[in-house]
């Protein structure tokens, strides 16, 4: 139970970000972009440590070595680049444009630590 003046201890990434999207970067790579409305939101997520290779590899069920994460503070954003598990356009590909691959990030839990 949450007390009236108690700050939340965690939030979903979709509650903190303004944009969460995915797209192909050619037929072999997928990019996931997350953009934030404020420096505070960006720093909270970055500072939480939840955006890391191990967590993303587990979330997407891909090898950690196939992932690169780039934080871009001037743009209040980060980008995840990974090798697509299925090549775009393959007969078994269900998302040829890579536009629906961001959904696992939406419910990623971000721990929130009270600023002092």
PyMOL commands that place a pseudoatom at each C-alpha (Angstrom):
pseudoatom trace, name=CA, resn=UNK, resi=1, chain=A, elem=C, hetatm=0, pos=[0.000, 0.000, 0.000]
pseudoatom trace, name=CA, resn=UNK, resi=2, chain=A, elem=C, hetatm=0, pos=[1.297, 3.433, -0.950]
pseudoatom trace, name=CA, resn=UNK, resi=3, chain=A, elem=C, hetatm=0, pos=[1.016, 6.270, 1.529]
pseudoatom trace, name=CA, resn=UNK, resi=4, chain=A, elem=C, hetatm=0, pos=[-0.308, 9.577, 0.245]
pseudoatom trace, name=CA, resn=UNK, resi=5, chain=A, elem=C, hetatm=0, pos=[3.028, 11.464, 0.257]
pseudoatom trace, name=CA, resn=UNK, resi=6, chain=A, elem=C, hetatm=0, pos=[5.206, 8.484, -0.571]
pseudoatom trace, name=CA, resn=UNK, resi=7, chain=A, elem=C, hetatm=0, pos=[7.079, 8.651, -3.875]
pseudoatom trace, name=CA, resn=UNK, resi=8, chain=A, elem=C, hetatm=0, pos=[6.868, 5.599, -6.159]
pseudoatom trace, name=CA, resn=UNK, resi=9, chain=A, elem=C, hetatm=0, pos=[9.813, 3.207, -5.897]
pseudoatom trace, name=CA, resn=UNK, resi=10, chain=A, elem=C, hetatm=0, pos=[9.654, 2.148, -9.539]
pseudoatom trace, name=CA, resn=UNK, resi=11, chain=A, elem=C, hetatm=0, pos=[8.091, 3.026, -12.878]
pseudoatom trace, name=CA, resn=UNK, resi=12, chain=A, elem=C, hetatm=0, pos=[7.719, 1.439, -16.275]
pseudoatom trace, name=CA, resn=UNK, resi=13, chain=A, elem=C, hetatm=0, pos=[9.987, 2.837, -18.964]
pseudoatom trace, name=CA, resn=UNK, resi=14, chain=A, elem=C, hetatm=0, pos=[6.912, 3.945, -20.956]
pseudoatom trace, name=CA, resn=UNK, resi=15, chain=A, elem=C, hetatm=0, pos=[5.919, 6.193, -18.030]
pseudoatom trace, name=CA, resn=UNK, resi=16, chain=A, elem=C, hetatm=0, pos=[9.250, 8.014, -18.119]
pseudoatom trace, name=CA, resn=UNK, resi=17, chain=A, elem=C, hetatm=0, pos=[10.004, 8.236, -21.857]
pseudoatom trace, name=CA, resn=UNK, resi=18, chain=A, elem=C, hetatm=0, pos=[8.325, 10.394, -24.461]
pseudoatom trace, name=CA, resn=UNK, resi=19, chain=A, elem=C, hetatm=0, pos=[9.178, 8.121, -27.402]
pseudoatom trace, name=CA, resn=UNK, resi=20, chain=A, elem=C, hetatm=0, pos=[10.044, 4.422, -27.532]
pseudoatom trace, name=CA, resn=UNK, resi=21, chain=A, elem=C, hetatm=0, pos=[10.404, 3.086, -31.072]
pseudoatom trace, name=CA, resn=UNK, resi=22, chain=A, elem=C, hetatm=0, pos=[12.156, 0.474, -33.153]
pseudoatom trace, name=CA, resn=UNK, resi=23, chain=A, elem=C, hetatm=0, pos=[13.211, 0.181, -36.770]
pseudoatom trace, name=CA, resn=UNK, resi=24, chain=A, elem=C, hetatm=0, pos=[15.571, -1.696, -39.014]
pseudoatom trace, name=CA, resn=UNK, resi=25, chain=A, elem=C, hetatm=0, pos=[19.086, -0.525, -39.636]
pseudoatom trace, name=CA, resn=UNK, resi=26, chain=A, elem=C, hetatm=0, pos=[19.422, -2.586, -42.775]
pseudoatom trace, name=CA, resn=UNK, resi=27, chain=A, elem=C, hetatm=0, pos=[18.282, -6.205, -43.010]
pseudoatom trace, name=CA, resn=UNK, resi=28, chain=A, elem=C, hetatm=0, pos=[20.596, -7.511, -40.277]
pseudoatom trace, name=CA, resn=UNK, resi=29, chain=A, elem=C, hetatm=0, pos=[20.353, -4.897, -37.503]
pseudoatom trace, name=CA, resn=UNK, resi=30, chain=A, elem=C, hetatm=0, pos=[17.560, -3.523, -35.358]
pseudoatom trace, name=CA, resn=UNK, resi=31, chain=A, elem=C, hetatm=0, pos=[17.617, -0.196, -33.521]
pseudoatom trace, name=CA, resn=UNK, resi=32, chain=A, elem=C, hetatm=0, pos=[15.579, 0.725, -30.473]
pseudoatom trace, name=CA, resn=UNK, resi=33, chain=A, elem=C, hetatm=0, pos=[15.349, 4.445, -29.676]
pseudoatom trace, name=CA, resn=UNK, resi=34, chain=A, elem=C, hetatm=0, pos=[14.195, 5.879, -26.355]
pseudoatom trace, name=CA, resn=UNK, resi=35, chain=A, elem=C, hetatm=0, pos=[13.776, 9.645, -26.008]
pseudoatom trace, name=CA, resn=UNK, resi=36, chain=A, elem=C, hetatm=0, pos=[12.943, 11.493, -22.786]
pseudoatom trace, name=CA, resn=UNK, resi=37, chain=A, elem=C, hetatm=0, pos=[11.040, 14.732, -22.148]
pseudoatom trace, name=CA, resn=UNK, resi=38, chain=A, elem=C, hetatm=0, pos=[13.427, 16.031, -19.460]
pseudoatom trace, name=CA, resn=UNK, resi=39, chain=A, elem=C, hetatm=0, pos=[17.022, 15.688, -18.330]
pseudoatom trace, name=CA, resn=UNK, resi=40, chain=A, elem=C, hetatm=0, pos=[15.684, 14.419, -14.987]
pseudoatom trace, name=CA, resn=UNK, resi=41, chain=A, elem=C, hetatm=0, pos=[13.844, 11.518, -16.634]
pseudoatom trace, name=CA, resn=UNK, resi=42, chain=A, elem=C, hetatm=0, pos=[16.875, 10.667, -18.791]
pseudoatom trace, name=CA, resn=UNK, resi=43, chain=A, elem=C, hetatm=0, pos=[19.232, 10.751, -15.801]
pseudoatom trace, name=CA, resn=UNK, resi=44, chain=A, elem=C, hetatm=0, pos=[16.867, 8.673, -13.646]
pseudoatom trace, name=CA, resn=UNK, resi=45, chain=A, elem=C, hetatm=0, pos=[16.766, 5.900, -16.205]
pseudoatom trace, name=CA, resn=UNK, resi=46, chain=A, elem=C, hetatm=0, pos=[20.471, 6.066, -17.028]
pseudoatom trace, name=CA, resn=UNK, resi=47, chain=A, elem=C, hetatm=0, pos=[21.405, 6.266, -13.342]
pseudoatom trace, name=CA, resn=UNK, resi=48, chain=A, elem=C, hetatm=0, pos=[19.218, 3.300, -12.435]
pseudoatom trace, name=CA, resn=UNK, resi=49, chain=A, elem=C, hetatm=0, pos=[21.547, 1.003, -14.373]
pseudoatom trace, name=CA, resn=UNK, resi=50, chain=A, elem=C, hetatm=0, pos=[18.626, -0.980, -15.767]
pseudoatom trace, name=CA, resn=UNK, resi=51, chain=A, elem=C, hetatm=0, pos=[19.626, -0.213, -19.360]
pseudoatom trace, name=CA, resn=UNK, resi=52, chain=A, elem=C, hetatm=0, pos=[22.579, -2.542, -19.756]
pseudoatom trace, name=CA, resn=UNK, resi=53, chain=A, elem=C, hetatm=0, pos=[23.647, -5.273, -22.145]
pseudoatom trace, name=CA, resn=UNK, resi=54, chain=A, elem=C, hetatm=0, pos=[22.753, -8.142, -19.802]
pseudoatom trace, name=CA, resn=UNK, resi=55, chain=A, elem=C, hetatm=0, pos=[19.198, -6.900, -19.173]
pseudoatom trace, name=CA, resn=UNK, resi=56, chain=A, elem=C, hetatm=0, pos=[18.513, -6.151, -22.834]
pseudoatom trace, name=CA, resn=UNK, resi=57, chain=A, elem=C, hetatm=0, pos=[19.945, -9.523, -23.923]
pseudoatom trace, name=CA, resn=UNK, resi=58, chain=A, elem=C, hetatm=0, pos=[17.654, -11.291, -21.470]
pseudoatom trace, name=CA, resn=UNK, resi=59, chain=A, elem=C, hetatm=0, pos=[14.634, -9.197, -22.449]
pseudoatom trace, name=CA, resn=UNK, resi=60, chain=A, elem=C, hetatm=0, pos=[15.118, -9.857, -26.173]
pseudoatom trace, name=CA, resn=UNK, resi=61, chain=A, elem=C, hetatm=0, pos=[16.574, -13.361, -25.828]
pseudoatom trace, name=CA, resn=UNK, resi=62, chain=A, elem=C, hetatm=0, pos=[19.663, -12.549, -27.868]
pseudoatom trace, name=CA, resn=UNK, resi=63, chain=A, elem=C, hetatm=0, pos=[23.373, -13.021, -27.121]
pseudoatom trace, name=CA, resn=UNK, resi=64, chain=A, elem=C, hetatm=0, pos=[24.892, -10.098, -25.159]
pseudoatom trace, name=CA, resn=UNK, resi=65, chain=A, elem=C, hetatm=0, pos=[27.654, -9.712, -27.743]
pseudoatom trace, name=CA, resn=UNK, resi=66, chain=A, elem=C, hetatm=0, pos=[25.010, -8.814, -30.355]
pseudoatom trace, name=CA, resn=UNK, resi=67, chain=A, elem=C, hetatm=0, pos=[24.000, -5.645, -28.449]
pseudoatom trace, name=CA, resn=UNK, resi=68, chain=A, elem=C, hetatm=0, pos=[25.431, -2.130, -28.368]
pseudoatom trace, name=CA, resn=UNK, resi=69, chain=A, elem=C, hetatm=0, pos=[23.935, 0.611, -26.183]
pseudoatom trace, name=CA, resn=UNK, resi=70, chain=A, elem=C, hetatm=0, pos=[24.635, 4.281, -26.890]
pseudoatom trace, name=CA, resn=UNK, resi=71, chain=A, elem=C, hetatm=0, pos=[23.573, 6.988, -24.439]
pseudoatom trace, name=CA, resn=UNK, resi=72, chain=A, elem=C, hetatm=0, pos=[23.249, 10.442, -26.002]
pseudoatom trace, name=CA, resn=UNK, resi=73, chain=A, elem=C, hetatm=0, pos=[22.767, 13.054, -23.248]
pseudoatom trace, name=CA, resn=UNK, resi=74, chain=A, elem=C, hetatm=0, pos=[22.459, 16.092, -25.584]
pseudoatom trace, name=CA, resn=UNK, resi=75, chain=A, elem=C, hetatm=0, pos=[19.433, 14.399, -27.194]
pseudoatom trace, name=CA, resn=UNK, resi=76, chain=A, elem=C, hetatm=0, pos=[18.046, 13.066, -23.878]
pseudoatom trace, name=CA, resn=UNK, resi=77, chain=A, elem=C, hetatm=0, pos=[18.068, 9.658, -25.529]
pseudoatom trace, name=CA, resn=UNK, resi=78, chain=A, elem=C, hetatm=0, pos=[19.655, 6.283, -25.821]
pseudoatom trace, name=CA, resn=UNK, resi=79, chain=A, elem=C, hetatm=0, pos=[19.844, 3.840, -28.688]
pseudoatom trace, name=CA, resn=UNK, resi=80, chain=A, elem=C, hetatm=0, pos=[20.147, 0.096, -28.567]
pseudoatom trace, name=CA, resn=UNK, resi=81, chain=A, elem=C, hetatm=0, pos=[21.521, -1.594, -31.670]
pseudoatom trace, name=CA, resn=UNK, resi=82, chain=A, elem=C, hetatm=0, pos=[21.322, -5.364, -31.962]
pseudoatom trace, name=CA, resn=UNK, resi=83, chain=A, elem=C, hetatm=0, pos=[21.690, -8.051, -34.551]
pseudoatom trace, name=CA, resn=UNK, resi=84, chain=A, elem=C, hetatm=0, pos=[18.248, -9.170, -35.681]
pseudoatom trace, name=CA, resn=UNK, resi=85, chain=A, elem=C, hetatm=0, pos=[17.551, -12.760, -34.649]
pseudoatom trace, name=CA, resn=UNK, resi=86, chain=A, elem=C, hetatm=0, pos=[15.725, -13.201, -37.976]
pseudoatom trace, name=CA, resn=UNK, resi=87, chain=A, elem=C, hetatm=0, pos=[16.905, -11.329, -41.060]
pseudoatom trace, name=CA, resn=UNK, resi=88, chain=A, elem=C, hetatm=0, pos=[14.413, -8.769, -42.353]
pseudoatom trace, name=CA, resn=UNK, resi=89, chain=A, elem=C, hetatm=0, pos=[12.394, -10.238, -45.182]
pseudoatom trace, name=CA, resn=UNK, resi=90, chain=A, elem=C, hetatm=0, pos=[13.101, -13.851, -44.256]
pseudoatom trace, name=CA, resn=UNK, resi=91, chain=A, elem=C, hetatm=0, pos=[10.120, -16.120, -44.792]
pseudoatom trace, name=CA, resn=UNK, resi=92, chain=A, elem=C, hetatm=0, pos=[9.802, -16.500, -40.984]
pseudoatom trace, name=CA, resn=UNK, resi=93, chain=A, elem=C, hetatm=0, pos=[10.048, -12.743, -40.312]
pseudoatom trace, name=CA, resn=UNK, resi=94, chain=A, elem=C, hetatm=0, pos=[6.848, -11.362, -38.785]
pseudoatom trace, name=CA, resn=UNK, resi=95, chain=A, elem=C, hetatm=0, pos=[7.986, -7.705, -38.694]
pseudoatom trace, name=CA, resn=UNK, resi=96, chain=A, elem=C, hetatm=0, pos=[9.818, -6.884, -41.917]
pseudoatom trace, name=CA, resn=UNK, resi=97, chain=A, elem=C, hetatm=0, pos=[10.320, -3.198, -40.940]
pseudoatom trace, name=CA, resn=UNK, resi=98, chain=A, elem=C, hetatm=0, pos=[11.290, -3.875, -37.316]
pseudoatom trace, name=CA, resn=UNK, resi=99, chain=A, elem=C, hetatm=0, pos=[8.620, -1.372, -36.246]
pseudoatom trace, name=CA, resn=UNK, resi=100, chain=A, elem=C, hetatm=0, pos=[7.045, -3.554, -33.538]
pseudoatom trace, name=CA, resn=UNK, resi=101, chain=A, elem=C, hetatm=0, pos=[10.196, -4.688, -31.776]
pseudoatom trace, name=CA, resn=UNK, resi=102, chain=A, elem=C, hetatm=0, pos=[10.170, -1.953, -29.126]
pseudoatom trace, name=CA, resn=UNK, resi=103, chain=A, elem=C, hetatm=0, pos=[7.288, -3.469, -27.148]
pseudoatom trace, name=CA, resn=UNK, resi=104, chain=A, elem=C, hetatm=0, pos=[9.395, -5.450, -24.622]
pseudoatom trace, name=CA, resn=UNK, resi=105, chain=A, elem=C, hetatm=0, pos=[10.931, -2.138, -23.509]
pseudoatom trace, name=CA, resn=UNK, resi=106, chain=A, elem=C, hetatm=0, pos=[7.555, -0.580, -22.675]
pseudoatom trace, name=CA, resn=UNK, resi=107, chain=A, elem=C, hetatm=0, pos=[7.077, -2.495, -19.423]
pseudoatom trace, name=CA, resn=UNK, resi=108, chain=A, elem=C, hetatm=0, pos=[10.726, -2.544, -18.370]
pseudoatom trace, name=CA, resn=UNK, resi=109, chain=A, elem=C, hetatm=0, pos=[10.757, -1.685, -14.664]
pseudoatom trace, name=CA, resn=UNK, resi=110, chain=A, elem=C, hetatm=0, pos=[13.009, 1.232, -13.735]
pseudoatom trace, name=CA, resn=UNK, resi=111, chain=A, elem=C, hetatm=0, pos=[13.858, 1.609, -10.041]
pseudoatom trace, name=CA, resn=UNK, resi=112, chain=A, elem=C, hetatm=0, pos=[13.386, 5.198, -8.894]
pseudoatom trace, name=CA, resn=UNK, resi=113, chain=A, elem=C, hetatm=0, pos=[15.669, 6.537, -6.197]
pseudoatom trace, name=CA, resn=UNK, resi=114, chain=A, elem=C, hetatm=0, pos=[14.683, 9.626, -4.277]
pseudoatom trace, name=CA, resn=UNK, resi=115, chain=A, elem=C, hetatm=0, pos=[16.961, 12.557, -5.094]
pseudoatom trace, name=CA, resn=UNK, resi=116, chain=A, elem=C, hetatm=0, pos=[18.591, 14.165, -2.087]
for i in range(1, 116): cmd.bond("trace and resi %d" % i, "trace and resi %d" % (i + 1))
show_as sticks, trace
zoom trace
